[in-house]
Amino acid sequence: MITTSGKGEKIILGIKTFLQTPYDGHTIEPLLEQMENSGQKLPKELVYDRGGRGKSQIKGVKISIPDIPRKSDTAYQKQIKRKKFRTRAAIEPIIGHLKNDFRLAQNYFLGESGPQINALLSATAWNMKKMMEILKQKIVFYFYQIHIILFLILF
């Protein structure tokens, strides 16, 4: 299970592995506990897939699940709901990248904590890659500004 932050950032805030395959609704609370234990602020709303039905609120976090829009919903309300639930679909490519590019599919660690260590290392590599991309953009921006200043001074 993965949680991401922001609209376009896609930084992994929490990742949790399970030895068995539990019901999707039972995977939300351990992830929220992991976020609390790491000192992160819990989100106000969590967008989840339809497998998370059952509880509408866990630890003060509202659980939003896609559903058929009501007849009383306006076109604007339907559009807002559609956009909100598209963010859940945006996590699937991240999982694919973690499995293919960051070796999440291969686990060489033994024991019960092995899969969790592997998942944390994959998530750390993903976050480091994103941070390096941001740093690269800032360096290019500052280099461009220095280049303009030097050009203005010399000519």
C-alpha positions as CSV (number, residue, x, y, z in Angstrom):
1,M,0.0,0.0,0.0
2,I,1.3,3.4,-1.0
3,T,0.3,7.0,-0.1
4,T,1.5,10.0,-2.0
5,S,1.5,13.7,-1.3
6,G,0.3,16.6,-3.4
7,K,-1.4,16.9,-6.7
8,G,1.5,16.6,-9.0
9,E,4.4,15.7,-6.7
10,K,3.9,11.9,-6.2
11,I,6.3,11.6,-3.3
12,I,5.8,8.4,-1.4
13,L,4.9,9.2,2.2
14,G,4.1,5.6,3.4
15,I,4.5,2.1,2.1
16,K,3.4,-1.0,3.9
17,T,3.7,-4.7,2.9
18,F,1.6,-7.6,4.2
19,L,2.6,-11.2,4.4
20,Q,-0.9,-12.5,3.6
21,T,-3.4,-10.8,1.4
22,P,-5.8,-9.0,3.7
23,Y,-9.1,-7.4,2.9
24,D,-8.4,-4.0,1.4
25,G,-10.4,-2.2,4.1
26,H,-8.1,-3.7,6.8
27,T,-4.9,-2.2,5.1
28,I,-5.8,1.5,5.7
29,E,-5.3,1.6,9.5
30,P,-1.8,0.1,9.6
31,L,-0.7,2.6,6.9
32,L,-2.2,5.5,8.9
33,E,-0.3,4.2,12.0
34,Q,2.9,4.1,10.0
35,M,2.4,7.7,9.0
36,E,1.7,8.8,12.6
37,N,4.8,6.9,13.9
38,S,7.0,8.6,11.3
39,G,5.8,12.0,12.6
40,Q,3.7,12.9,9.6
41,K,0.4,14.8,9.8
42,L,-2.5,12.6,8.9
43,P,-4.5,13.8,5.8
44,K,-8.0,15.1,6.2
45,E,-9.3,12.8,3.4
46,L,-8.0,9.5,2.0
47,V,-9.0,8.5,-1.5
48,Y,-9.3,4.8,-1.7
49,D,-10.6,2.2,-4.2
50,R,-13.8,0.3,-3.8
51,G,-12.1,-2.5,-1.9
52,G,-12.0,-0.2,1.1
53,R,-15.7,-0.2,1.7
54,G,-16.9,-0.6,5.3
55,K,-15.6,2.3,7.3
56,S,-16.2,5.9,6.3
57,Q,-13.7,7.3,8.9
58,I,-10.6,5.9,10.5
59,K,-8.6,7.9,13.1
60,G,-10.4,11.1,12.1
61,V,-9.5,10.6,8.4
62,K,-12.4,10.6,6.0
63,I,-12.3,7.6,3.6
64,S,-13.6,8.5,0.1
65,I,-14.6,5.7,-2.2
66,P,-15.8,6.1,-5.8
67,D,-19.5,5.5,-6.2
68,I,-22.2,6.1,-8.8
69,P,-23.1,9.8,-8.7
70,R,-26.4,10.8,-7.2
71,K,-29.2,12.1,-9.4
72,S,-29.2,15.3,-7.3
73,D,-25.5,16.0,-8.1
74,T,-24.9,18.9,-10.4
75,A,-22.5,18.5,-13.4
76,Y,-19.9,20.5,-11.4
77,Q,-20.1,18.1,-8.4
78,K,-19.8,15.1,-10.7
79,Q,-16.7,16.7,-12.3
80,I,-15.1,17.3,-8.9
81,K,-15.7,13.7,-7.8
82,R,-14.3,12.4,-11.1
83,K,-11.1,14.4,-10.6
84,K,-10.7,13.4,-7.0
85,F,-10.9,9.7,-7.8
86,R,-8.5,9.9,-10.8
87,T,-5.7,10.6,-8.3
88,R,-6.2,7.0,-7.0
89,A,-5.6,5.7,-10.5
90,A,-2.4,7.8,-10.8
91,I,-0.8,5.6,-8.1
92,E,-0.9,2.4,-10.3
93,P,1.9,3.6,-12.6
94,I,4.1,4.4,-9.6
95,I,3.7,0.8,-8.4
96,G,4.7,-0.4,-11.8
97,H,7.8,1.8,-11.8
98,L,8.7,0.6,-8.4
99,K,8.4,-3.0,-9.5
100,N,10.3,-2.6,-12.7
101,D,12.8,0.2,-12.1
102,F,13.4,0.0,-8.4
103,R,13.4,-3.8,-7.8
104,L,10.3,-3.9,-5.7
105,A,9.3,-7.2,-7.5
106,Q,12.5,-8.9,-6.4
107,N,13.1,-9.5,-2.7
108,Y,16.4,-11.0,-1.5
109,F,15.8,-10.2,2.2
110,L,14.8,-13.1,4.5
111,G,12.4,-13.1,7.3
112,E,9.1,-11.4,8.1
113,S,10.6,-7.9,7.9
114,G,12.4,-8.6,4.6
115,P,9.6,-7.5,2.3
116,Q,9.0,-4.3,4.3
117,I,12.8,-3.5,4.1
118,N,12.7,-4.0,0.4
119,A,9.6,-1.8,0.0
120,L,11.1,0.9,2.1
121,L,14.3,0.9,0.0
122,S,12.4,1.0,-3.2
123,A,10.3,4.0,-1.9
124,T,13.4,5.7,-0.7
125,A,15.0,5.3,-4.2
126,W,11.9,6.7,-5.8
127,N,11.8,9.7,-3.5
128,M,15.5,10.4,-4.0
129,K,15.0,10.3,-7.8
130,K,12.2,12.9,-7.5
131,M,14.3,15.1,-5.2
132,M,17.2,15.0,-7.7
133,E,14.9,16.0,-10.5
134,I,13.7,19.0,-8.4
135,L,17.3,19.9,-7.5
136,K,18.3,19.6,-11.2
137,Q,15.5,22.0,-12.2
138,K,16.7,24.6,-9.6
139,I,20.3,24.3,-10.6
140,V,19.4,24.8,-14.3
141,F,17.2,27.8,-13.4
142,Y,20.0,29.5,-11.3
143,F,22.6,28.7,-14.0
144,Y,20.4,30.3,-16.6
145,Q,20.0,33.4,-14.4
146,I,23.7,33.7,-13.8
147,H,24.2,33.3,-17.6
148,I,21.8,36.2,-18.3
149,I,23.5,38.4,-15.7
150,L,27.0,37.7,-17.1
151,F,25.7,38.4,-20.6
152,L,24.3,41.8,-19.5
153,I,27.5,42.7,-17.7
154,L,29.8,41.8,-20.5
155,F,27.8,43.3,-23.4
